[in-house]
């Protein structure tokens, strides 16, 4: 379950006036900035051209015309206007920032970085230059350099997004405690952003501190109640702690938001089954209500995604250990979807063979074993848990020995640990 996509932000000065604009050049300039403020960008361009015809060295007019072109998505013209502004006034940070933004949108990250480095020499200690350089260095995979840039940005002024990105980068470097420290400092600046608590939760999850992860995801969920991923993670971590009822409640919130989330139905089914399985070690006295809910959730997952193999296999295994026949409609759907899937057919053949042995009490002979080997050569049982089958075999009397022999054979197909 995988998890969430983070947008890396480049700081953009889309301001419609510059610091120091208190002394406006002329009425046409005021008219142009007013057009920009109104969103009438084409009209603004026309006015600024008039201004520049009479005042060709008006860096503010070039800058505002660049803002207009940028809003009109005419990036090359915007860049030319910003560059003209810089030629006249090299100490205009907004023009550098917007040219960098254009490079960023074009994914010309090295050009953007070089530009900010040049700007930083002219105007040292600009927080936004350092922040943007940090974002770009991260994209370029230079994580240590990115951390350095964000730290310099923070030295000038602590900023939520700088701490946020530092947390992400420390996570990439597997320095999880430092990531947590950075995220915590971000929440000290703004504690109303769900994404930061999600990141804290994910970090605790990686560190296998599942209850702390749950606590953080719950804060994220309280701030963003319609985002199902928070509840997915709450469910996952509750399952990791064996808190299956809490996991079910979390996944039920997911499917309320996303009714077609078959993975969450699958997780609900697994959680109900664990409640059923752990009720007692004897099959005859377990909670059959939980078993019923488990089967129902597996079937719902299949209804949403008919090609969801593992849900079929789990249902067939449940039928086996409950001494029930495989449901005919499931068999038909399974054959339709997986007749050419060797992995799926191997798992099904193993379960159906055990069922047949339990019925006939006949030992799996060498010819049958060789046929199975030939048919599924190179295929393994991937992460298969034999727990339920082993316990089921232990309840048998007359077929126990033959089933144990068959199980020993099938276990030779377990994927070897690397």
GUTI-509569 format. One record per residue (C-alpha): residue in one letter; x, z, y. Coordinates in steps of 0.25 Angstrom, whole numbers, padded with zeros to 4 digits. Layout:
N
{"A"; {X; Z; Y}}
...
***
This chain:
418
{"X"; {0000; 0000; 0000}}
{"X"; {0007; -0005; 0010}}
{"X"; {0006; 0000; 0021}}
{"X"; {0006; -0003; 0036}}
{"X"; {0012; -0014; 0046}}
{"X"; {0018; -0009; 0059}}
{"X"; {0019; -0018; 0072}}
{"X"; {0032; -0017; 0079}}
{"X"; {0029; -0017; 0094}}
{"X"; {0038; -0024; 0105}}
{"X"; {0036; -0017; 0118}}
{"X"; {0030; -0028; 0128}}
{"X"; {0029; -0027; 0143}}
{"X"; {0016; -0035; 0145}}
{"X"; {0015; -0028; 0159}}
{"X"; {0009; -0036; 0170}}
{"X"; {0018; -0030; 0181}}
{"X"; {0032; -0025; 0181}}
{"X"; {0038; -0012; 0186}}
{"X"; {0041; -0015; 0201}}
{"X"; {0029; -0024; 0203}}
{"X"; {0024; -0015; 0214}}
{"X"; {0029; -0026; 0224}}
{"X"; {0021; -0038; 0219}}
{"X"; {0027; -0051; 0223}}
{"X"; {0015; -0059; 0228}}
{"X"; {0000; -0060; 0226}}
{"X"; {0002; -0071; 0216}}
{"X"; {0010; -0062; 0208}}
{"X"; {-0001; -0051; 0208}}
{"X"; {-0011; -0062; 0205}}
{"X"; {-0002; -0066; 0192}}
{"X"; {-0001; -0051; 0187}}
{"X"; {-0016; -0050; 0189}}
{"X"; {-0018; -0062; 0181}}
{"X"; {-0009; -0056; 0170}}
{"X"; {-0017; -0043; 0171}}
{"X"; {-0030; -0050; 0169}}
{"X"; {-0025; -0058; 0157}}
{"X"; {-0025; -0071; 0165}}
{"X"; {-0011; -0075; 0160}}
{"X"; {-0012; -0090; 0163}}
{"X"; {-0016; -0088; 0177}}
{"X"; {-0005; -0077; 0179}}
{"X"; {0005; -0088; 0174}}
{"X"; {0000; -0097; 0185}}
{"X"; {0001; -0087; 0196}}
{"X"; {0015; -0082; 0192}}
{"X"; {0020; -0097; 0192}}
{"X"; {0015; -0097; 0206}}
{"X"; {0023; -0084; 0209}}
{"X"; {0035; -0090; 0203}}
{"X"; {0034; -0103; 0211}}
{"X"; {0036; -0095; 0224}}
{"X"; {0045; -0083; 0218}}
{"X"; {0053; -0089; 0207}}
{"X"; {0061; -0076; 0206}}
{"X"; {0049; -0067; 0203}}
{"X"; {0053; -0060; 0190}}
{"X"; {0039; -0053; 0190}}
{"X"; {0031; -0065; 0190}}
{"X"; {0040; -0071; 0179}}
{"X"; {0037; -0058; 0171}}
{"X"; {0022; -0059; 0173}}
{"X"; {0022; -0073; 0170}}
{"X"; {0029; -0070; 0157}}
{"X"; {0018; -0059; 0154}}
{"X"; {0008; -0070; 0156}}
{"X"; {0014; -0080; 0147}}
{"X"; {0016; -0069; 0136}}
{"X"; {0001; -0066; 0137}}
{"X"; {-0002; -0081; 0135}}
{"X"; {0007; -0081; 0123}}
{"X"; {0017; -0091; 0130}}
{"X"; {0029; -0084; 0125}}
{"X"; {0040; -0094; 0129}}
{"X"; {0034; -0095; 0144}}
{"X"; {0033; -0080; 0144}}
{"X"; {0048; -0078; 0140}}
{"X"; {0052; -0088; 0150}}
{"X"; {0045; -0080; 0161}}
{"X"; {0051; -0067; 0156}}
{"X"; {0065; -0073; 0156}}
{"X"; {0063; -0078; 0170}}
{"X"; {0059; -0064; 0174}}
{"X"; {0071; -0058; 0168}}
{"X"; {0080; -0069; 0175}}
{"X"; {0075; -0064; 0188}}
{"X"; {0074; -0049; 0185}}
{"X"; {0083; -0045; 0173}}
{"X"; {0078; -0031; 0173}}
{"X"; {0063; -0034; 0170}}
{"X"; {0061; -0027; 0156}}
{"X"; {0047; -0032; 0154}}
{"X"; {0052; -0046; 0153}}
{"X"; {0063; -0043; 0143}}
{"X"; {0052; -0035; 0135}}
{"X"; {0042; -0047; 0135}}
{"X"; {0053; -0057; 0131}}
{"X"; {0057; -0048; 0120}}
{"X"; {0042; -0048; 0116}}
{"X"; {0042; -0063; 0115}}
{"X"; {0054; -0063; 0107}}
{"X"; {0048; -0052; 0098}}
{"X"; {0035; -0060; 0096}}
{"X"; {0043; -0072; 0092}}
{"X"; {0051; -0064; 0082}}
{"X"; {0064; -0067; 0090}}
{"X"; {0068; -0052; 0088}}
{"X"; {0083; -0055; 0091}}
{"X"; {0080; -0062; 0104}}
{"X"; {0071; -0050; 0108}}
{"X"; {0082; -0040; 0104}}
{"X"; {0093; -0047; 0112}}
{"X"; {0084; -0048; 0124}}
{"X"; {0081; -0033; 0124}}
{"X"; {0096; -0030; 0122}}
{"X"; {0098; -0039; 0134}}
{"X"; {0087; -0032; 0142}}
{"X"; {0092; -0018; 0138}}
{"X"; {0106; -0021; 0144}}
{"X"; {0099; -0025; 0158}}
{"X"; {0089; -0013; 0157}}
{"X"; {0095; -0002; 0148}}
{"X"; {0087; 0009; 0143}}
{"X"; {0074; 0001; 0142}}
{"X"; {0065; 0008; 0132}}
{"X"; {0057; -0005; 0129}}
{"X"; {0070; -0013; 0126}}
{"X"; {0075; -0003; 0116}}
{"X"; {0061; -0001; 0109}}
{"X"; {0060; -0016; 0108}}
{"X"; {0074; -0018; 0103}}
{"X"; {0071; -0007; 0092}}
{"X"; {0059; -0015; 0088}}
{"X"; {0067; -0028; 0086}}
{"X"; {0078; -0021; 0079}}
{"X"; {0069; -0015; 0069}}
{"X"; {0063; -0029; 0067}}
{"X"; {0077; -0035; 0065}}
{"X"; {0079; -0024; 0055}}
{"X"; {0090; -0017; 0063}}
{"X"; {0083; -0003; 0061}}
{"X"; {0094; 0006; 0065}}
{"X"; {0096; -0002; 0078}}
{"X"; {0081; -0001; 0080}}
{"X"; {0081; 0014; 0079}}
{"X"; {0092; 0014; 0090}}
{"X"; {0084; 0006; 0099}}
{"X"; {0071; 0014; 0097}}
{"X"; {0079; 0027; 0100}}
{"X"; {0085; 0021; 0113}}
{"X"; {0070; 0018; 0117}}
{"X"; {0066; 0032; 0114}}
{"X"; {0078; 0038; 0122}}
{"X"; {0072; 0031; 0134}}
{"X"; {0058; 0035; 0131}}
{"X"; {0051; 0040; 0118}}
{"X"; {0042; 0029; 0113}}
{"X"; {0032; 0029; 0102}}
{"X"; {0035; 0015; 0097}}
{"X"; {0050; 0018; 0096}}
{"X"; {0048; 0030; 0087}}
{"X"; {0038; 0023; 0079}}
{"X"; {0048; 0011; 0076}}
{"X"; {0059; 0021; 0074}}
{"X"; {0050; 0027; 0063}}
{"X"; {0048; 0014; 0057}}
{"X"; {0063; 0010; 0057}}
{"X"; {0067; 0024; 0051}}
{"X"; {0057; 0021; 0040}}
{"X"; {0063; 0008; 0037}}
{"X"; {0076; 0015; 0036}}
{"X"; {0070; 0025; 0027}}
{"X"; {0073; 0036; 0037}}
{"X"; {0060; 0042; 0035}}
{"X"; {0061; 0056; 0042}}
{"X"; {0067; 0049; 0054}}
{"X"; {0055; 0039; 0053}}
{"X"; {0046; 0051; 0053}}
{"X"; {0053; 0058; 0065}}
{"X"; {0051; 0045; 0073}}
{"X"; {0037; 0043; 0070}}
{"X"; {0034; 0058; 0074}}
{"X"; {0040; 0056; 0087}}
{"X"; {0031; 0044; 0089}}
{"X"; {0019; 0053; 0086}}
{"X"; {0024; 0062; 0097}}
{"X"; {0023; 0051; 0107}}
{"X"; {0009; 0046; 0101}}
{"X"; {0002; 0052; 0090}}
{"X"; {-0010; 0043; 0090}}
{"X"; {-0004; 0031; 0083}}
{"X"; {-0008; 0030; 0068}}
{"X"; {0003; 0021; 0064}}
{"X"; {0014; 0031; 0067}}
{"X"; {0007; 0041; 0058}}
{"X"; {0005; 0031; 0047}}
{"X"; {0020; 0028; 0048}}
{"X"; {0023; 0043; 0047}}
{"X"; {0014; 0043; 0035}}
{"X"; {0021; 0032; 0029}}
{"X"; {0035; 0038; 0031}}
{"X"; {0030; 0051; 0024}}
{"X"; {0024; 0043; 0013}}
{"X"; {0038; 0036; 0011}}
{"X"; {0044; 0050; 0010}}
{"X"; {0034; 0054; 0000}}
{"X"; {0028; 0065; 0009}}
{"X"; {0014; 0061; 0006}}
{"X"; {0006; 0072; 0012}}
{"X"; {0013; 0070; 0025}}
{"X"; {0010; 0055; 0024}}
{"X"; {-0004; 0058; 0022}}
{"X"; {-0005; 0067; 0034}}
{"X"; {0002; 0056; 0043}}
{"X"; {-0008; 0045; 0037}}
{"X"; {-0020; 0054; 0040}}
{"X"; {-0015; 0055; 0055}}
{"X"; {-0014; 0040; 0055}}
{"X"; {-0028; 0038; 0049}}
{"X"; {-0034; 0048; 0059}}
{"X"; {-0028; 0039; 0070}}
{"X"; {-0032; 0026; 0064}}
{"X"; {-0044; 0028; 0055}}
{"X"; {-0047; 0014; 0052}}
{"X"; {-0033; 0010; 0046}}
{"X"; {-0034; 0011; 0031}}
{"X"; {-0019; 0011; 0029}}
{"X"; {-0018; 0026; 0033}}
{"X"; {-0029; 0030; 0023}}
{"X"; {-0021; 0021; 0012}}
{"X"; {-0009; 0029; 0015}}
{"X"; {-0016; 0042; 0014}}
{"X"; {-0022; 0038; 0001}}
{"X"; {-0008; 0034; -0005}}
{"X"; {-0001; 0047; -0001}}
{"X"; {-0013; 0055; -0006}}
{"X"; {-0011; 0048; -0019}}
{"X"; {0004; 0051; -0019}}
{"X"; {0000; 0066; -0018}}
{"X"; {-0010; 0065; -0029}}
{"X"; {-0021; 0068; -0019}}
{"X"; {-0030; 0057; -0025}}
{"X"; {-0044; 0062; -0018}}
{"X"; {-0037; 0061; -0005}}
{"X"; {-0031; 0047; -0008}}
{"X"; {-0045; 0042; -0012}}
{"X"; {-0051; 0047; 0001}}
{"X"; {-0040; 0040; 0009}}
{"X"; {-0042; 0027; 0001}}
{"X"; {-0057; 0027; 0003}}
{"X"; {-0055; 0027; 0018}}
{"X"; {-0046; 0015; 0016}}
{"X"; {-0057; 0007; 0008}}
{"X"; {-0067; 0011; 0019}}
{"X"; {-0059; 0004; 0029}}
{"X"; {-0054; -0007; 0020}}
{"X"; {-0065; -0009; 0009}}
{"X"; {-0057; -0020; 0002}}
{"X"; {-0044; -0012; 0000}}
{"X"; {-0042; -0013; -0015}}
{"X"; {-0029; -0005; -0015}}
{"X"; {-0036; 0007; -0009}}
{"X"; {-0047; 0006; -0020}}
{"X"; {-0036; 0006; -0030}}
{"X"; {-0030; 0018; -0024}}
{"X"; {-0043; 0025; -0024}}
{"X"; {-0045; 0021; -0039}}
{"X"; {-0031; 0027; -0042}}
{"X"; {-0034; 0040; -0035}}
{"X"; {-0047; 0042; -0042}}
{"X"; {-0040; 0039; -0055}}
{"X"; {-0029; 0050; -0052}}
{"X"; {-0040; 0060; -0049}}
{"X"; {-0047; 0056; -0062}}
{"X"; {-0034; 0056; -0070}}
{"X"; {-0029; 0070; -0064}}
{"X"; {-0042; 0077; -0066}}
{"X"; {-0038; 0080; -0080}}
{"X"; {-0028; 0075; -0091}}
{"X"; {-0039; 0072; -0101}}
{"X"; {-0047; 0059; -0099}}
{"X"; {-0060; 0065; -0104}}
{"X"; {-0061; 0075; -0092}}
{"X"; {-0057; 0068; -0080}}
{"X"; {-0065; 0065; -0068}}
{"X"; {-0072; 0052; -0071}}
{"X"; {-0078; 0051; -0057}}
{"X"; {-0064; 0049; -0052}}
{"X"; {-0062; 0038; -0063}}
{"X"; {-0074; 0031; -0060}}
{"X"; {-0070; 0031; -0045}}
{"X"; {-0056; 0026; -0049}}
{"X"; {-0062; 0014; -0057}}
{"X"; {-0072; 0011; -0046}}
{"X"; {-0061; 0010; -0036}}
{"X"; {-0052; 0001; -0045}}
{"X"; {-0064; -0008; -0047}}
{"X"; {-0066; -0009; -0032}}
{"X"; {-0051; -0013; -0030}}
{"X"; {-0053; -0024; -0040}}
{"X"; {-0066; -0028; -0033}}
{"X"; {-0059; -0030; -0020}}
{"X"; {-0046; -0036; -0027}}
{"X"; {-0049; -0042; -0040}}
{"X"; {-0035; -0045; -0043}}
{"X"; {-0030; -0031; -0041}}
{"X"; {-0024; -0029; -0055}}
{"X"; {-0020; -0015; -0055}}
{"X"; {-0035; -0010; -0053}}
{"X"; {-0039; -0018; -0066}}
{"X"; {-0027; -0012; -0074}}
{"X"; {-0031; 0002; -0069}}
{"X"; {-0045; 0000; -0073}}
{"X"; {-0041; -0006; -0087}}
{"X"; {-0032; 0006; -0089}}
{"X"; {-0043; 0016; -0085}}
{"X"; {-0052; 0009; -0095}}
{"X"; {-0042; 0011; -0106}}
{"X"; {-0039; 0026; -0103}}
{"X"; {-0054; 0028; -0102}}
{"X"; {-0056; 0021; -0116}}
{"X"; {-0065; 0011; -0109}}
{"X"; {-0066; -0004; -0111}}
{"X"; {-0060; -0013; -0100}}
{"X"; {-0071; -0017; -0091}}
{"X"; {-0075; -0032; -0094}}
{"X"; {-0077; -0036; -0079}}
{"X"; {-0063; -0030; -0076}}
{"X"; {-0057; -0038; -0088}}
{"X"; {-0063; -0051; -0083}}
{"X"; {-0058; -0049; -0069}}
{"X"; {-0044; -0044; -0074}}
{"X"; {-0042; -0056; -0083}}
{"X"; {-0047; -0066; -0071}}
{"X"; {-0037; -0060; -0061}}
{"X"; {-0025; -0057; -0070}}
{"X"; {-0025; -0066; -0082}}
{"X"; {-0012; -0072; -0077}}
{"X"; {-0006; -0059; -0072}}
{"X"; {0004; -0054; -0083}}
{"X"; {0006; -0040; -0077}}
{"X"; {-0009; -0038; -0076}}
{"X"; {-0011; -0043; -0090}}
{"X"; {0000; -0035; -0096}}
{"X"; {-0006; -0022; -0090}}
{"X"; {-0020; -0026; -0095}}
{"X"; {-0015; -0030; -0109}}
{"X"; {-0008; -0016; -0111}}
{"X"; {-0021; -0009; -0107}}
{"X"; {-0029; -0017; -0116}}
{"X"; {-0019; -0016; -0128}}
{"X"; {-0020; -0001; -0127}}
{"X"; {-0035; -0001; -0127}}
{"X"; {-0035; -0010; -0139}}
{"X"; {-0025; -0001; -0146}}
{"X"; {-0034; 0011; -0143}}
{"X"; {-0045; 0004; -0149}}
{"X"; {-0039; -0002; -0162}}
{"X"; {-0028; 0009; -0164}}
{"X"; {-0019; -0003; -0168}}
{"X"; {-0004; -0002; -0164}}
{"X"; {0002; -0012; -0155}}
{"X"; {0010; -0021; -0164}}
{"X"; {0023; -0028; -0162}}
{"X"; {0017; -0042; -0160}}
{"X"; {0007; -0037; -0149}}
{"X"; {0019; -0030; -0142}}
{"X"; {0027; -0043; -0143}}
{"X"; {0015; -0051; -0137}}
{"X"; {0014; -0041; -0126}}
{"X"; {0029; -0042; -0123}}
{"X"; {0029; -0057; -0123}}
{"X"; {0016; -0058; -0114}}
{"X"; {0021; -0048; -0104}}
{"X"; {0036; -0051; -0104}}
{"X"; {0042; -0046; -0091}}
{"X"; {0030; -0039; -0086}}
{"X"; {0030; -0023; -0085}}
{"X"; {0020; -0012; -0082}}
{"X"; {0023; -0009; -0067}}
{"X"; {0022; 0005; -0064}}
{"X"; {0012; 0008; -0075}}
{"X"; {0007; 0022; -0077}}
{"X"; {0005; 0025; -0091}}
{"X"; {-0001; 0039; -0088}}
{"X"; {-0016; 0036; -0091}}
{"X"; {-0013; 0027; -0104}}
{"X"; {-0004; 0038; -0109}}
{"X"; {-0014; 0049; -0107}}
{"X"; {-0025; 0040; -0113}}
{"X"; {-0017; 0038; -0125}}
{"X"; {-0015; 0053; -0127}}
{"X"; {-0030; 0054; -0128}}
{"X"; {-0030; 0045; -0140}}
{"X"; {-0029; 0049; -0155}}
{"X"; {-0030; 0037; -0165}}
{"X"; {-0024; 0027; -0155}}
{"X"; {-0014; 0036; -0148}}
{"X"; {-0002; 0031; -0156}}
{"X"; {-0004; 0016; -0155}}
{"X"; {-0007; 0018; -0140}}
{"X"; {0006; 0025; -0138}}
{"X"; {0013; 0015; -0146}}
{"X"; {0007; 0004; -0137}}
{"X"; {0010; 0012; -0124}}
{"X"; {0024; 0013; -0128}}
{"X"; {0025; -0002; -0129}}
{"X"; {0018; -0005; -0116}}
{"X"; {0027; 0005; -0109}}
{"X"; {0039; -0004; -0112}}
{"X"; {0033; -0013; -0101}}
{"X"; {0035; -0003; -0090}}
{"X"; {0043; -0009; -0079}}
{"X"; {0057; -0002; -0080}}
{"X"; {0061; 0007; -0069}}
{"X"; {0072; 0001; -0061}}
***
